[in-house]
Amino acid sequence: MLLEERRSLVEITTKKLKNYLVELYQDELEQVILFGSEARGEAEIDSDVDILIVLKNSFNYFDEIKKISGFISDLCLDYELYLSCC
């Protein structure tokens, strides 16, 4: 995979993830933030994609991970990327 192809895949996966989160959380979703090497434009072929998910109200972290982990795993497998979401 070329770096340019990887960037395209990152764009596709982050859009799919954001759309999923908007549908799942609706008004509770505050922000979805890309950070780390990808956001700085320093990502390599094997870099992970760091994403911060911000909800408006307090929540149980483990319950929310259960809700989204399957979708995130599918994205990772489908696009051969490692998404690191917190």
N, CA, C and O atoms as CSV, one atom per row, in Angstrom:
chain,resi,resn,atom,element,x,y,z
A,1,MET,N,N,0.851,-1.180,0.000
A,1,MET,CA,C,0.000,0.000,0.000
A,1,MET,C,C,0.895,1.242,0.000
A,1,MET,O,O,1.838,1.335,0.786
A,2,LEU,N,N,0.602,2.162,-0.859
A,2,LEU,CA,C,1.329,3.416,-0.915
A,2,LEU,C,C,0.770,4.393,0.108
A,2,LEU,O,O,-0.385,4.288,0.518
A,3,LEU,N,N,1.602,5.342,0.512
A,3,LEU,CA,C,1.180,6.322,1.507
A,3,LEU,C,C,-0.029,7.127,1.027
A,3,LEU,O,O,-0.925,7.430,1.815
A,4,GLU,N,N,-0.055,7.469,-0.245
A,4,GLU,CA,C,-1.187,8.215,-0.804
A,4,GLU,C,C,-2.478,7.390,-0.730
A,4,GLU,O,O,-3.542,7.917,-0.404
A,5,GLU,N,N,-2.373,6.106,-1.033
A,5,GLU,CA,C,-3.536,5.211,-0.940
A,5,GLU,C,C,-4.003,5.107,0.510
A,5,GLU,O,O,-5.203,5.088,0.785
A,6,ARG,N,N,-3.039,5.042,1.436
A,6,ARG,CA,C,-3.365,4.955,2.854
A,6,ARG,C,C,-4.144,6.189,3.296
A,6,ARG,O,O,-5.134,6.069,4.017
A,7,ARG,N,N,-3.710,7.364,2.872
A,7,ARG,CA,C,-4.402,8.608,3.245
A,7,ARG,C,C,-5.849,8.591,2.769
A,7,ARG,O,O,-6.751,9.043,3.474
A,8,SER,N,N,-6.057,8.072,1.580
A,8,SER,CA,C,-7.413,7.960,1.041
A,8,SER,C,C,-8.251,7.011,1.894
A,8,SER,O,O,-9.416,7.292,2.176
A,9,LEU,N,N,-7.661,5.891,2.303
A,9,LEU,CA,C,-8.370,4.934,3.156
A,9,LEU,C,C,-8.681,5.528,4.524
A,9,LEU,O,O,-9.746,5.276,5.089
A,10,VAL,N,N,-7.755,6.312,5.052
A,10,VAL,CA,C,-7.994,6.970,6.341
A,10,VAL,C,C,-9.176,7.926,6.223
A,10,VAL,O,O,-10.026,7.975,7.113
A,11,GLU,N,N,-9.234,8.674,5.147
A,11,GLU,CA,C,-10.345,9.606,4.938
A,11,GLU,C,C,-11.676,8.859,4.859
A,11,GLU,O,O,-12.667,9.276,5.459
A,12,ILE,N,N,-11.691,7.766,4.123
A,12,ILE,CA,C,-12.914,6.964,3.982
A,12,ILE,C,C,-13.345,6.396,5.330
A,12,ILE,O,O,-14.513,6.498,5.704
A,13,THR,N,N,-12.406,5.797,6.060
A,13,THR,CA,C,-12.758,5.157,7.335
A,13,THR,C,C,-13.188,6.174,8.378
A,13,THR,O,O,-14.124,5.919,9.136
A,14,THR,N,N,-12.526,7.316,8.431
A,14,THR,CA,C,-12.925,8.312,9.433
A,14,THR,C,C,-14.304,8.885,9.119
A,14,THR,O,O,-15.072,9.174,10.036
A,15,LYS,N,N,-14.626,9.052,7.849
A,15,LYS,CA,C,-15.975,9.505,7.481
A,15,LYS,C,C,-17.019,8.462,7.861
A,15,LYS,O,O,-18.076,8.801,8.393
A,16,LYS,N,N,-16.722,7.193,7.589
A,16,LYS,CA,C,-17.665,6.123,7.948
A,16,LYS,C,C,-17.851,6.055,9.457
A,16,LYS,O,O,-18.970,5.890,9.943
A,17,LEU,N,N,-16.756,6.182,10.198
A,17,LEU,CA,C,-16.846,6.149,11.653
A,17,LEU,C,C,-17.665,7.331,12.167
A,17,LEU,O,O,-18.535,7.160,13.021
A,18,LYS,N,N,-17.392,8.514,11.655
A,18,LYS,CA,C,-18.139,9.691,12.115
A,18,LYS,C,C,-19.624,9.547,11.806
A,18,LYS,O,O,-20.461,9.860,12.653
A,19,ASN,N,N,-19.961,9.082,10.615
A,19,ASN,CA,C,-21.372,8.877,10.264
A,19,ASN,C,C,-22.035,7.877,11.200
A,19,ASN,O,O,-23.170,8.080,11.630
A,20,TYR,N,N,-21.325,6.795,11.517
A,20,TYR,CA,C,-21.846,5.788,12.443
A,20,TYR,C,C,-22.085,6.403,13.823
A,20,TYR,O,O,-23.130,6.184,14.436
A,21,LEU,N,N,-21.112,7.170,14.303
A,21,LEU,CA,C,-21.228,7.773,15.631
A,21,LEU,C,C,-22.354,8.804,15.688
A,21,LEU,O,O,-23.065,8.886,16.690
A,22,VAL,N,N,-22.519,9.582,14.634
A,22,VAL,CA,C,-23.618,10.554,14.575
A,22,VAL,C,C,-24.957,9.829,14.641
A,22,VAL,O,O,-25.868,10.260,15.348
A,23,GLU,N,N,-25.073,8.737,13.910
A,23,GLU,CA,C,-26.315,7.959,13.925
A,23,GLU,C,C,-26.552,7.318,15.292
A,23,GLU,O,O,-27.679,7.302,15.788
A,24,LEU,N,N,-25.495,6.794,15.891
A,24,LEU,CA,C,-25.614,6.115,17.178
A,24,LEU,C,C,-25.922,7.088,18.317
A,24,LEU,O,O,-26.838,6.855,19.106
A,25,TYR,N,N,-25.161,8.167,18.400
A,25,TYR,CA,C,-25.254,9.074,19.545
A,25,TYR,C,C,-26.120,10.307,19.302
A,25,TYR,O,O,-26.557,10.954,20.254
A,26,GLN,N,N,-26.367,10.631,18.061
A,26,GLN,CA,C,-27.182,11.796,17.692
A,26,GLN,C,C,-26.712,13.051,18.431
A,26,GLN,O,O,-25.560,13.457,18.274
A,27,ASP,N,N,-27.575,13.669,19.230
A,27,ASP,CA,C,-27.228,14.927,19.905
A,27,ASP,C,C,-26.210,14.759,21.028
A,27,ASP,O,O,-25.651,15.749,21.501
A,28,GLU,N,N,-25.961,13.532,21.460
A,28,GLU,CA,C,-24.996,13.298,22.534
A,28,GLU,C,C,-23.546,13.404,22.052
A,28,GLU,O,O,-22.631,13.553,22.863
A,29,LEU,N,N,-23.338,13.328,20.750
A,29,LEU,CA,C,-21.982,13.400,20.200
A,29,LEU,C,C,-21.539,14.854,20.126
A,29,LEU,O,O,-22.162,15.671,19.447
A,30,GLU,N,N,-20.473,15.163,20.821
A,30,GLU,CA,C,-19.925,16.529,20.827
A,30,GLU,C,C,-18.934,16.716,19.675
A,30,GLU,O,O,-19.069,17.648,18.881
A,31,GLN,N,N,-17.938,15.826,19.588
A,31,GLN,CA,C,-16.900,15.951,18.568
A,31,GLN,C,C,-16.270,14.601,18.272
A,31,GLN,O,O,-16.286,13.692,19.102
A,32,VAL,N,N,-15.716,14.488,17.071
A,32,VAL,CA,C,-14.848,13.374,16.696
A,32,VAL,C,C,-13.563,14.035,16.215
A,32,VAL,O,O,-13.568,14.769,15.226
A,33,ILE,N,N,-12.460,13.773,16.919
A,33,ILE,CA,C,-11.215,14.495,16.675
A,33,ILE,C,C,-10.117,13.533,16.224
A,33,ILE,O,O,-9.826,12.550,16.905
A,34,LEU,N,N,-9.523,13.819,15.093
A,34,LEU,CA,C,-8.352,13.098,14.613
A,34,LEU,C,C,-7.132,13.757,15.243
A,34,LEU,O,O,-6.986,14.978,15.182
A,35,PHE,N,N,-6.252,12.955,15.853
A,35,PHE,CA,C,-5.049,13.520,16.461
A,35,PHE,C,C,-3.869,12.594,16.198
A,35,PHE,O,O,-4.025,11.559,15.551
A,36,GLY,N,N,-2.717,12.951,16.685
A,36,GLY,CA,C,-1.531,12.120,16.496
A,36,GLY,C,C,-0.866,12.359,15.153
A,36,GLY,O,O,-1.064,13.394,14.516
A,37,SER,N,N,-0.074,11.381,14.735
A,37,SER,CA,C,0.736,11.533,13.522
A,37,SER,C,C,-0.111,11.781,12.277
A,37,SER,O,O,0.304,12.517,11.381
A,38,GLU,N,N,-1.275,11.181,12.216
A,38,GLU,CA,C,-2.150,11.385,11.052
A,38,GLU,C,C,-2.604,12.843,10.969
A,38,GLU,O,O,-2.600,13.432,9.888
A,39,ALA,N,N,-2.987,13.417,12.082
A,39,ALA,CA,C,-3.436,14.815,12.109
A,39,ALA,C,C,-2.290,15.777,11.808
A,39,ALA,O,O,-2.500,16.836,11.217
A,40,ARG,N,N,-1.082,15.403,12.216
A,40,ARG,CA,C,0.085,16.258,11.966
A,40,ARG,C,C,0.651,16.088,10.561
A,40,ARG,O,O,1.548,16.830,10.159
A,41,GLY,N,N,0.133,15.117,9.811
A,41,GLY,CA,C,0.658,14.854,8.478
A,41,GLY,C,C,1.970,14.098,8.491
A,41,GLY,O,O,2.731,14.159,7.525
A,42,GLU,N,N,2.247,13.382,9.583
A,42,GLU,CA,C,3.502,12.656,9.741
A,42,GLU,C,C,3.314,11.142,9.743
A,42,GLU,O,O,4.253,10.410,10.056
A,43,ALA,N,N,2.139,10.666,9.404
A,43,ALA,CA,C,1.845,9.228,9.474
A,43,ALA,C,C,2.651,8.459,8.433
A,43,ALA,O,O,2.894,8.934,7.324
A,44,GLU,N,N,3.049,7.274,8.823
A,44,GLU,CA,C,3.734,6.339,7.932
A,44,GLU,C,C,2.732,5.257,7.525
A,44,GLU,O,O,1.597,5.243,8.001
A,45,ILE,N,N,3.152,4.367,6.657
A,45,ILE,CA,C,2.287,3.283,6.179
A,45,ILE,C,C,1.707,2.471,7.341
A,45,ILE,O,O,0.536,2.094,7.311
A,46,ASP,N,N,2.528,2.202,8.363
A,46,ASP,CA,C,2.099,1.330,9.463
A,46,ASP,C,C,1.628,2.095,10.705
A,46,ASP,O,O,1.452,1.494,11.765
A,47,SER,N,N,1.423,3.399,10.588
A,47,SER,CA,C,0.950,4.188,11.731
A,47,SER,C,C,-0.504,3.865,12.045
A,47,SER,O,O,-1.288,3.521,11.161
A,48,ASP,N,N,-0.846,3.984,13.328
A,48,ASP,CA,C,-2.256,3.851,13.683
A,48,ASP,C,C,-2.958,5.180,13.430
A,48,ASP,O,O,-2.315,6.200,13.183
A,49,VAL,N,N,-4.267,5.153,13.495
A,49,VAL,CA,C,-5.080,6.352,13.287
A,49,VAL,C,C,-5.746,6.657,14.625
A,49,VAL,O,O,-6.628,5.924,15.071
A,50,ASP,N,N,-5.315,7.747,15.259
A,50,ASP,CA,C,-5.809,8.108,16.586
A,50,ASP,C,C,-7.048,8.984,16.474
A,50,ASP,O,O,-7.039,10.014,15.802
A,51,ILE,N,N,-8.110,8.558,17.143
A,51,ILE,CA,C,-9.380,9.283,17.088
A,51,ILE,C,C,-9.933,9.434,18.504
A,51,ILE,O,O,-10.032,8.463,19.254
A,52,LEU,N,N,-10.288,10.660,18.849
A,52,LEU,CA,C,-10.902,10.957,20.137
A,52,LEU,C,C,-12.390,11.197,19.913
A,52,LEU,O,O,-12.781,12.017,19.082
A,53,ILE,N,N,-13.207,10.476,20.659
A,53,ILE,CA,C,-14.663,10.610,20.573
A,53,ILE,C,C,-15.125,11.331,21.839
A,53,ILE,O,O,-14.913,10.845,22.949
A,54,VAL,N,N,-15.754,12.488,21.666
A,54,VAL,CA,C,-16.188,13.302,22.803
A,54,VAL,C,C,-17.714,13.305,22.850
A,54,VAL,O,O,-18.383,13.715,21.901
A,55,LEU,N,N,-18.248,12.837,23.982
A,55,LEU,CA,C,-19.696,12.853,24.205
A,55,LEU,C,C,-20.048,14.000,25.150
A,55,LEU,O,O,-19.216,14.419,25.955
A,56,LYS,N,N,-21.258,14.503,25.055
A,56,LYS,CA,C,-21.671,15.676,25.831
A,56,LYS,C,C,-21.850,15.387,27.316
A,56,LYS,O,O,-21.519,16.228,28.152
A,57,ASN,N,N,-22.360,14.225,27.651
A,57,ASN,CA,C,-22.651,13.911,29.048
A,57,ASN,C,C,-21.750,12.794,29.547
A,57,ASN,O,O,-21.080,12.120,28.765
A,58,SER,N,N,-21.745,12.609,30.857
A,58,SER,CA,C,-20.941,11.536,31.436
A,58,SER,C,C,-21.469,10.187,30.960
A,58,SER,O,O,-22.641,10.056,30.606
A,59,PHE,N,N,-20.595,9.192,30.956
A,59,PHE,CA,C,-20.948,7.876,30.428
A,59,PHE,C,C,-20.045,6.827,31.055
A,59,PHE,O,O,-19.029,7.148,31.671
A,60,ASN,N,N,-20.431,5.574,30.889
A,60,ASN,CA,C,-19.607,4.451,31.321
A,60,ASN,C,C,-18.734,4.039,30.138
A,60,ASN,O,O,-19.231,3.557,29.120
A,61,TYR,N,N,-17.440,4.235,30.289
A,61,TYR,CA,C,-16.489,3.975,29.204
A,61,TYR,C,C,-16.639,2.563,28.646
A,61,TYR,O,O,-16.669,2.381,27.429
A,62,PHE,N,N,-16.731,1.576,29.510
A,62,PHE,CA,C,-16.787,0.185,29.066
A,62,PHE,C,C,-18.082,-0.130,28.313
A,62,PHE,O,O,-18.070,-0.910,27.362
A,63,ASP,N,N,-19.181,0.465,28.728
A,63,ASP,CA,C,-20.443,0.279,27.996
A,63,ASP,C,C,-20.352,0.858,26.589
A,63,ASP,O,O,-20.838,0.260,25.629
A,64,GLU,N,N,-19.726,2.023,26.477
A,64,GLU,CA,C,-19.606,2.659,25.163
A,64,GLU,C,C,-18.650,1.887,24.255
A,64,GLU,O,O,-18.881,1.791,23.050
A,65,ILE,N,N,-17.593,1.345,24.820
A,65,ILE,CA,C,-16.664,0.526,24.029
A,65,ILE,C,C,-17.398,-0.686,23.465
A,65,ILE,O,O,-17.188,-1.061,22.311
A,66,LYS,N,N,-18.259,-1.299,24.276
A,66,LYS,CA,C,-19.042,-2.444,23.795
A,66,LYS,C,C,-19.918,-2.050,22.607
A,66,LYS,O,O,-20.090,-2.831,21.671
A,67,LYS,N,N,-20.471,-0.839,22.648
A,67,LYS,CA,C,-21.354,-0.384,21.573
A,67,LYS,C,C,-20.621,-0.193,20.250
A,67,LYS,O,O,-21.168,-0.495,19.189
A,68,ILE,N,N,-19.390,0.306,20.305
A,68,ILE,CA,C,-18.720,0.709,19.064
A,68,ILE,C,C,-17.588,-0.208,18.617
A,68,ILE,O,O,-17.124,-0.095,17.482
A,69,SER,N,N,-17.136,-1.110,19.477
A,69,SER,CA,C,-15.944,-1.906,19.145
A,69,SER,C,C,-16.137,-2.808,17.930
A,69,SER,O,O,-15.206,-2.976,17.142
A,70,GLY,N,N,-17.305,-3.384,17.761
A,70,GLY,CA,C,-17.546,-4.244,16.601
A,70,GLY,C,C,-17.444,-3.476,15.297
A,70,GLY,O,O,-16.837,-3.949,14.336
A,71,PHE,N,N,-18.036,-2.291,15.264
A,71,PHE,CA,C,-17.985,-1.458,14.059
A,71,PHE,C,C,-16.548,-1.038,13.759
A,71,PHE,O,O,-16.111,-1.081,12.609
A,72,ILE,N,N,-15.820,-0.632,14.793
A,72,ILE,CA,C,-14.432,-0.214,14.607
A,72,ILE,C,C,-13.580,-1.384,14.137
A,72,ILE,O,O,-12.739,-1.220,13.253
A,73,SER,N,N,-13.785,-2.552,14.712
A,73,SER,CA,C,-13.045,-3.749,14.275
A,73,SER,C,C,-13.306,-4.056,12.812
A,73,SER,O,O,-12.382,-4.379,12.065
A,74,ASP,N,N,-14.554,-3.956,12.405
A,74,ASP,CA,C,-14.899,-4.195,10.996
A,74,ASP,C,C,-14.202,-3.199,10.077
A,74,ASP,O,O,-13.701,-3.578,9.018
A,75,LEU,N,N,-14.166,-1.927,10.473
A,75,LEU,CA,C,-13.460,-0.925,9.668
A,75,LEU,C,C,-11.978,-1.271,9.545
A,75,LEU,O,O,-11.399,-1.179,8.463
A,76,CYS,N,N,-11.373,-1.665,10.654
A,76,CYS,CA,C,-9.950,-2.026,10.647
A,76,CYS,C,C,-9.692,-3.180,9.687
A,76,CYS,O,O,-8.734,-3.147,8.914
A,77,LEU,N,N,-10.529,-4.182,9.735
A,77,LEU,CA,C,-10.351,-5.346,8.860
A,77,LEU,C,C,-10.653,-5.015,7.405
A,77,LEU,O,O,-9.929,-5.448,6.509
A,78,ASP,N,N,-11.705,-4.257,7.165
A,78,ASP,CA,C,-12.102,-3.922,5.796
A,78,ASP,C,C,-11.071,-3.052,5.084
A,78,ASP,O,O,-10.846,-3.203,3.884
A,79,TYR,N,N,-10.444,-2.138,5.832
A,79,TYR,CA,C,-9.540,-1.165,5.210
A,79,TYR,C,C,-8.073,-1.374,5.577
A,79,TYR,O,O,-7.214,-0.589,5.174
A,80,GLU,N,N,-7.784,-2.419,6.334
A,80,GLU,CA,C,-6.416,-2.760,6.733
A,80,GLU,C,C,-5.706,-1.586,7.406
A,80,GLU,O,O,-4.549,-1.282,7.114
A,81,LEU,N,N,-6.429,-0.940,8.309
A,81,LEU,CA,C,-5.890,0.152,9.112
A,81,LEU,C,C,-6.110,-0.179,10.575
A,81,LEU,O,O,-6.983,-0.976,10.917
A,82,TYR,N,N,-5.309,0.442,11.444
A,82,TYR,CA,C,-5.512,0.272,12.873
A,82,TYR,C,C,-6.074,1.573,13.431
A,82,TYR,O,O,-5.369,2.580,13.502
A,83,LEU,N,N,-7.337,1.553,13.825
A,83,LEU,CA,C,-7.974,2.717,14.434
A,83,LEU,C,C,-7.852,2.607,15.944
A,83,LEU,O,O,-8.238,1.599,16.537
A,84,SER,N,N,-7.323,3.634,16.550
A,84,SER,CA,C,-7.195,3.697,17.998
A,84,SER,C,C,-8.149,4.776,18.489
A,84,SER,O,O,-7.879,5.969,18.352
A,85,CYS,N,N,-9.270,4.341,19.063
A,85,CYS,CA,C,-10.308,5.288,19.480
A,85,CYS,C,C,-10.392,5.348,20.991
A,85,CYS,O,O,-10.344,4.326,21.676
A,86,CYS,N,N,-10.518,6.569,21.498
A,86,CYS,CA,C,-10.697,6.746,22.939
A,86,CYS,C,C,-11.674,7.870,23.184
A,86,CYS,O,O,-11.971,8.190,24.334
